[in-house]
Amino acid sequence: MDLEARKISFVQEFLRLENEEIVTGLENLLHEKKVELLDSEMKPMNIDQFNNEIDQSINDAFQGRIVSAKI
């Protein structure tokens, strides 16, 4: 069974659930796994990347390529 078929099967089974405790547990598990995945994919930028980002931001500001945060 491919991933798309597994997801459809899971959603169908999820929709049949009547137990709020199980739904809460699955919500918590999904949240935890998403956080773990995000943490594992995040990598700190090195000092050269950091300085390049700053230089690009300054250049963008001088060139007028900015968006105001004021409402």
Backbone as XML, in Angstrom:
<?xml version="1.0"?>
<chain id="A" units="angstrom">
  <residue number="1" name="MET">
    <atom name="N" x="0.862" y="-1.169" z="0.000"/>
    <atom name="CA" x="0.000" y="0.000" z="0.000"/>
    <atom name="C" x="0.913" y="1.238" z="0.000"/>
  </residue>
  <residue number="2" name="ASP">
    <atom name="N" x="0.663" y="2.154" z="-0.923"/>
    <atom name="CA" x="1.490" y="3.362" z="-0.993"/>
    <atom name="C" x="1.066" y="4.364" z="0.078"/>
  </residue>
  <residue number="3" name="LEU">
    <atom name="N" x="1.845" y="5.422" z="0.217"/>
    <atom name="CA" x="1.609" y="6.400" z="1.277"/>
    <atom name="C" x="0.239" y="7.053" z="1.173"/>
  </residue>
  <residue number="4" name="GLU">
    <atom name="N" x="-0.169" y="7.434" z="-0.029"/>
    <atom name="CA" x="-1.478" y="8.085" z="-0.196"/>
    <atom name="C" x="-2.613" y="7.162" z="0.243"/>
  </residue>
  <residue number="5" name="ALA">
    <atom name="N" x="-2.543" y="5.897" z="-0.125"/>
    <atom name="CA" x="-3.577" y="4.933" z="0.265"/>
    <atom name="C" x="-3.573" y="4.732" z="1.781"/>
  </residue>
  <residue number="6" name="ARG">
    <atom name="N" x="-2.393" y="4.705" z="2.387"/>
    <atom name="CA" x="-2.299" y="4.555" z="3.839"/>
    <atom name="C" x="-2.907" y="5.751" z="4.552"/>
  </residue>
  <residue number="7" name="LYS">
    <atom name="N" x="-2.642" y="6.971" z="4.033"/>
    <atom name="CA" x="-3.207" y="8.168" z="4.655"/>
    <atom name="C" x="-4.726" y="8.167" z="4.564"/>
  </residue>
  <residue number="8" name="ILE">
    <atom name="N" x="-5.270" y="7.787" z="3.420"/>
    <atom name="CA" x="-6.724" y="7.723" z="3.249"/>
    <atom name="C" x="-7.314" y="6.699" z="4.205"/>
  </residue>
  <residue number="9" name="SER">
    <atom name="N" x="-6.684" y="5.551" z="4.314"/>
    <atom name="CA" x="-7.155" y="4.506" z="5.220"/>
    <atom name="C" x="-7.115" y="4.998" z="6.675"/>
  </residue>
  <residue number="10" name="PHE">
    <atom name="N" x="-6.041" y="5.700" z="7.028"/>
    <atom name="CA" x="-5.913" y="6.226" z="8.383"/>
    <atom name="C" x="-7.013" y="7.242" z="8.688"/>
  </residue>
  <residue number="11" name="VAL">
    <atom name="N" x="-7.263" y="8.148" z="7.748"/>
    <atom name="CA" x="-8.294" y="9.173" z="7.949"/>
    <atom name="C" x="-9.664" y="8.520" z="8.091"/>
  </residue>
  <residue number="12" name="GLN">
    <atom name="N" x="-9.938" y="7.524" z="7.267"/>
    <atom name="CA" x="-11.217" y="6.829" z="7.368"/>
    <atom name="C" x="-11.376" y="6.174" z="8.740"/>
  </residue>
  <residue number="13" name="GLU">
    <atom name="N" x="-10.326" y="5.529" z="9.206"/>
    <atom name="CA" x="-10.361" y="4.891" z="10.526"/>
    <atom name="C" x="-10.504" y="5.945" z="11.619"/>
  </residue>
  <residue number="14" name="PHE">
    <atom name="N" x="-9.784" y="7.064" z="11.474"/>
    <atom name="CA" x="-9.854" y="8.157" z="12.446"/>
    <atom name="C" x="-11.271" y="8.708" z="12.544"/>
  </residue>
  <residue number="15" name="LEU">
    <atom name="N" x="-11.929" y="8.869" z="11.411"/>
    <atom name="CA" x="-13.287" y="9.413" z="11.409"/>
    <atom name="C" x="-14.296" y="8.482" z="12.077"/>
  </residue>
  <residue number="16" name="ARG">
    <atom name="N" x="-13.969" y="7.204" z="12.172"/>
    <atom name="CA" x="-14.865" y="6.256" z="12.838"/>
    <atom name="C" x="-14.678" y="6.247" z="14.357"/>
  </residue>
  <residue number="17" name="LEU">
    <atom name="N" x="-13.636" y="6.901" z="14.854"/>
    <atom name="CA" x="-13.378" y="6.902" z="16.294"/>
    <atom name="C" x="-14.492" y="7.606" z="17.051"/>
  </residue>
  <residue number="18" name="GLU">
    <atom name="N" x="-14.832" y="7.057" z="18.197"/>
    <atom name="CA" x="-15.860" y="7.638" z="19.059"/>
    <atom name="C" x="-15.283" y="8.012" z="20.421"/>
  </residue>
  <residue number="19" name="ASN">
    <atom name="N" x="-14.015" y="7.671" z="20.646"/>
    <atom name="CA" x="-13.381" y="7.860" z="21.941"/>
    <atom name="C" x="-12.514" y="9.117" z="21.918"/>
  </residue>
  <residue number="20" name="GLU">
    <atom name="N" x="-12.909" y="10.119" z="22.728"/>
    <atom name="CA" x="-12.179" y="11.393" z="22.742"/>
    <atom name="C" x="-10.753" y="11.220" z="23.249"/>
  </residue>
  <residue number="21" name="GLU">
    <atom name="N" x="-10.525" y="10.287" z="24.137"/>
    <atom name="CA" x="-9.188" y="10.048" z="24.675"/>
    <atom name="C" x="-8.230" y="9.589" z="23.576"/>
  </residue>
  <residue number="22" name="ILE">
    <atom name="N" x="-8.707" y="8.726" z="22.691"/>
    <atom name="CA" x="-7.880" y="8.257" z="21.582"/>
    <atom name="C" x="-7.589" y="9.404" z="20.620"/>
  </residue>
  <residue number="23" name="VAL">
    <atom name="N" x="-8.601" y="10.216" z="20.319"/>
    <atom name="CA" x="-8.406" y="11.364" z="19.424"/>
    <atom name="C" x="-7.368" y="12.314" z="20.020"/>
  </residue>
  <residue number="24" name="THR">
    <atom name="N" x="-7.484" y="12.594" z="21.317"/>
    <atom name="CA" x="-6.526" y="13.472" z="21.985"/>
    <atom name="C" x="-5.121" y="12.880" z="21.925"/>
  </residue>
  <residue number="25" name="GLY">
    <atom name="N" x="-5.015" y="11.593" z="22.157"/>
    <atom name="CA" x="-3.716" y="10.926" z="22.094"/>
    <atom name="C" x="-3.096" y="11.009" z="20.710"/>
  </residue>
  <residue number="26" name="LEU">
    <atom name="N" x="-3.908" y="10.823" z="19.682"/>
    <atom name="CA" x="-3.396" y="10.923" z="18.312"/>
    <atom name="C" x="-2.995" y="12.353" z="17.974"/>
  </residue>
  <residue number="27" name="GLU">
    <atom name="N" x="-3.776" y="13.330" z="18.435"/>
    <atom name="CA" x="-3.412" y="14.739" z="18.224"/>
    <atom name="C" x="-2.070" y="15.044" z="18.880"/>
  </residue>
  <residue number="28" name="ASN">
    <atom name="N" x="-1.895" y="14.575" z="20.111"/>
    <atom name="CA" x="-0.640" y="14.810" z="20.825"/>
    <atom name="C" x="0.536" y="14.127" z="20.135"/>
  </residue>
  <residue number="29" name="LEU">
    <atom name="N" x="0.333" y="12.903" z="19.683"/>
    <atom name="CA" x="1.379" y="12.169" z="18.981"/>
    <atom name="C" x="1.772" y="12.885" z="17.690"/>
  </residue>
  <residue number="30" name="LEU">
    <atom name="N" x="0.790" y="13.346" z="16.934"/>
    <atom name="CA" x="1.065" y="14.076" z="15.693"/>
    <atom name="C" x="1.876" y="15.328" z="15.982"/>
  </residue>
  <residue number="31" name="HIS">
    <atom name="N" x="1.473" y="16.079" z="17.009"/>
    <atom name="CA" x="2.193" y="17.303" z="17.366"/>
    <atom name="C" x="3.644" y="16.985" z="17.764"/>
  </residue>
  <residue number="32" name="GLU">
    <atom name="N" x="3.836" y="15.967" z="18.602"/>
    <atom name="CA" x="5.181" y="15.586" z="19.056"/>
    <atom name="C" x="6.061" y="15.187" z="17.883"/>
  </residue>
  <residue number="33" name="LYS">
    <atom name="N" x="5.533" y="14.396" z="16.968"/>
    <atom name="CA" x="6.319" y="13.932" z="15.823"/>
    <atom name="C" x="6.679" y="15.083" z="14.885"/>
  </residue>
  <residue number="34" name="LYS">
    <atom name="N" x="5.753" y="16.035" z="14.714"/>
    <atom name="CA" x="6.042" y="17.193" z="13.875"/>
    <atom name="C" x="7.149" y="18.038" z="14.491"/>
  </residue>
  <residue number="35" name="VAL">
    <atom name="N" x="7.121" y="18.206" z="15.808"/>
    <atom name="CA" x="8.165" y="18.973" z="16.497"/>
    <atom name="C" x="9.507" y="18.258" z="16.369"/>
  </residue>
  <residue number="36" name="GLU">
    <atom name="N" x="9.524" y="16.930" z="16.553"/>
    <atom name="CA" x="10.757" y="16.153" z="16.417"/>
    <atom name="C" x="11.336" y="16.298" z="15.012"/>
  </residue>
  <residue number="37" name="LEU">
    <atom name="N" x="10.485" y="16.223" z="13.999"/>
    <atom name="CA" x="10.940" y="16.335" z="12.620"/>
    <atom name="C" x="11.522" y="17.720" z="12.358"/>
  </residue>
  <residue number="38" name="LEU">
    <atom name="N" x="10.841" y="18.738" z="12.827"/>
    <atom name="CA" x="11.329" y="20.105" z="12.642"/>
    <atom name="C" x="12.672" y="20.292" z="13.338"/>
  </residue>
  <residue number="39" name="ASP">
    <atom name="N" x="12.786" y="19.789" z="14.568"/>
    <atom name="CA" x="14.045" y="19.904" z="15.308"/>
    <atom name="C" x="15.187" y="19.186" z="14.595"/>
  </residue>
  <residue number="40" name="SER">
    <atom name="N" x="14.901" y="18.028" z="14.025"/>
    <atom name="CA" x="15.956" y="17.269" z="13.358"/>
    <atom name="C" x="16.385" y="17.912" z="12.040"/>
  </residue>
  <residue number="41" name="GLU">
    <atom name="N" x="15.495" y="18.690" z="11.415"/>
    <atom name="CA" x="15.818" y="19.326" z="10.137"/>
    <atom name="C" x="16.466" y="20.696" z="10.314"/>
  </residue>
  <residue number="42" name="MET">
    <atom name="N" x="16.320" y="21.304" z="11.495"/>
    <atom name="CA" x="16.894" y="22.625" z="11.730"/>
    <atom name="C" x="18.388" y="22.515" z="11.956"/>
  </residue>
  <residue number="43" name="LYS">
    <atom name="N" x="19.108" y="23.366" z="11.267"/>
    <atom name="CA" x="20.547" y="23.413" z="11.448"/>
    <atom name="C" x="20.933" y="24.875" z="11.624"/>
  </residue>
  <residue number="44" name="PRO">
    <atom name="N" x="21.788" y="25.162" z="12.590"/>
    <atom name="CA" x="22.191" y="26.553" z="12.788"/>
    <atom name="C" x="23.004" y="27.042" z="11.592"/>
  </residue>
  <residue number="45" name="MET">
    <atom name="N" x="22.853" y="28.326" z="11.280"/>
    <atom name="CA" x="23.634" y="28.857" z="10.178"/>
    <atom name="C" x="25.012" y="29.230" z="10.693"/>
  </residue>
  <residue number="46" name="ASN">
    <atom name="N" x="25.998" y="29.087" z="9.795"/>
    <atom name="CA" x="27.350" y="29.448" z="10.206"/>
    <atom name="C" x="27.518" y="30.965" z="10.136"/>
  </residue>
  <residue number="47" name="ILE">
    <atom name="N" x="28.633" y="31.465" z="10.638"/>
    <atom name="CA" x="28.850" y="32.905" z="10.736"/>
    <atom name="C" x="28.879" y="33.571" z="9.363"/>
  </residue>
  <residue number="48" name="ASP">
    <atom name="N" x="29.398" y="32.871" z="8.347"/>
    <atom name="CA" x="29.418" y="33.447" z="6.990"/>
    <atom name="C" x="28.002" y="33.605" z="6.447"/>
  </residue>
  <residue number="49" name="GLN">
    <atom name="N" x="27.177" y="32.593" z="6.641"/>
    <atom name="CA" x="25.780" y="32.689" z="6.205"/>
    <atom name="C" x="25.065" y="33.818" z="6.932"/>
  </residue>
  <residue number="50" name="PHE">
    <atom name="N" x="25.314" y="33.925" z="8.223"/>
    <atom name="CA" x="24.701" y="34.961" z="9.037"/>
    <atom name="C" x="25.083" y="36.349" z="8.515"/>
  </residue>
  <residue number="51" name="ASN">
    <atom name="N" x="26.363" y="36.550" z="8.277"/>
    <atom name="CA" x="26.832" y="37.840" z="7.775"/>
    <atom name="C" x="26.282" y="38.136" z="6.382"/>
  </residue>
  <residue number="52" name="ASN">
    <atom name="N" x="26.173" y="37.112" z="5.535"/>
    <atom name="CA" x="25.587" y="37.303" z="4.201"/>
    <atom name="C" x="24.126" y="37.714" z="4.287"/>
  </residue>
  <residue number="53" name="GLU">
    <atom name="N" x="23.385" y="37.115" z="5.222"/>
    <atom name="CA" x="21.980" y="37.489" z="5.423"/>
    <atom name="C" x="21.867" y="38.957" z="5.853"/>
  </residue>
  <residue number="54" name="ILE">
    <atom name="N" x="22.749" y="39.373" z="6.761"/>
    <atom name="CA" x="22.752" y="40.763" z="7.214"/>
    <atom name="C" x="23.072" y="41.702" z="6.052"/>
  </residue>
  <residue number="55" name="ASP">
    <atom name="N" x="24.114" y="41.364" z="5.285"/>
    <atom name="CA" x="24.492" y="42.199" z="4.145"/>
    <atom name="C" x="23.354" y="42.302" z="3.135"/>
  </residue>
  <residue number="56" name="GLN">
    <atom name="N" x="22.683" y="41.187" z="2.866"/>
    <atom name="CA" x="21.571" y="41.189" z="1.922"/>
    <atom name="C" x="20.422" y="42.036" z="2.441"/>
  </residue>
  <residue number="57" name="SER">
    <atom name="N" x="20.162" y="41.960" z="3.729"/>
    <atom name="CA" x="19.085" y="42.752" z="4.327"/>
    <atom name="C" x="19.382" y="44.246" z="4.231"/>
  </residue>
  <residue number="58" name="ILE">
    <atom name="N" x="20.611" y="44.616" z="4.513"/>
    <atom name="CA" x="21.003" y="46.024" z="4.402"/>
    <atom name="C" x="20.871" y="46.495" z="2.964"/>
  </residue>
  <residue number="59" name="ASN">
    <atom name="N" x="21.329" y="45.683" z="2.025"/>
    <atom name="CA" x="21.225" y="46.017" z="0.607"/>
    <atom name="C" x="19.759" y="46.151" z="0.187"/>
  </residue>
  <residue number="60" name="ASP">
    <atom name="N" x="18.924" y="45.239" z="0.632"/>
    <atom name="CA" x="17.493" y="45.316" z="0.312"/>
    <atom name="C" x="16.885" y="46.614" z="0.834"/>
  </residue>
  <residue number="61" name="ALA">
    <atom name="N" x="17.271" y="46.999" z="2.048"/>
    <atom name="CA" x="16.747" y="48.239" z="2.620"/>
    <atom name="C" x="17.180" y="49.440" z="1.790"/>
  </residue>
  <residue number="62" name="PHE">
    <atom name="N" x="18.442" y="49.486" z="1.387"/>
    <atom name="CA" x="18.933" y="50.595" z="0.569"/>
    <atom name="C" x="18.244" y="50.644" z="-0.796"/>
  </residue>
  <residue number="63" name="GLN">
    <atom name="N" x="17.881" y="49.483" z="-1.325"/>
    <atom name="CA" x="17.232" y="49.399" z="-2.632"/>
    <atom name="C" x="15.702" y="49.582" z="-2.538"/>
  </residue>
  <residue number="64" name="GLY">
    <atom name="N" x="15.203" y="49.764" z="-1.337"/>
    <atom name="CA" x="13.767" y="49.969" z="-1.165"/>
    <atom name="C" x="12.955" y="48.709" z="-1.217"/>
  </residue>
  <residue number="65" name="ARG">
    <atom name="N" x="13.590" y="47.547" z="-1.104"/>
    <atom name="CA" x="12.887" y="46.272" z="-1.146"/>
    <atom name="C" x="12.534" y="45.844" z="0.275"/>
  </residue>
  <residue number="66" name="ILE">
    <atom name="N" x="11.631" y="46.619" z="0.875"/>
    <atom name="CA" x="11.210" y="46.339" z="2.250"/>
    <atom name="C" x="9.682" y="46.434" z="2.324"/>
  </residue>
  <residue number="67" name="VAL">
    <atom name="N" x="9.148" y="45.820" z="3.355"/>
    <atom name="CA" x="7.712" y="45.881" z="3.616"/>
    <atom name="C" x="7.541" y="46.396" z="5.035"/>
  </residue>
  <residue number="68" name="SER">
    <atom name="N" x="6.731" y="47.403" z="5.192"/>
    <atom name="CA" x="6.505" y="47.984" z="6.512"/>
    <atom name="C" x="5.715" y="47.019" z="7.387"/>
  </residue>
  <residue number="69" name="ALA">
    <atom name="N" x="6.089" y="46.977" z="8.649"/>
    <atom name="CA" x="5.365" y="46.137" z="9.600"/>
    <atom name="C" x="4.260" y="46.933" z="10.293"/>
  </residue>
  <residue number="70" name="LYS">
    <atom name="N" x="4.206" y="48.226" z="10.007"/>
    <atom name="CA" x="3.186" y="49.070" z="10.616"/>
    <atom name="C" x="1.861" y="48.852" z="9.921"/>
  </residue>
  <residue number="71" name="ILE">
    <atom name="N" x="0.803" y="48.936" z="10.692"/>
    <atom name="CA" x="-0.540" y="48.760" z="10.124"/>
    <atom name="C" x="-1.146" y="50.105" z="9.828"/>
  </residue>
</chain>
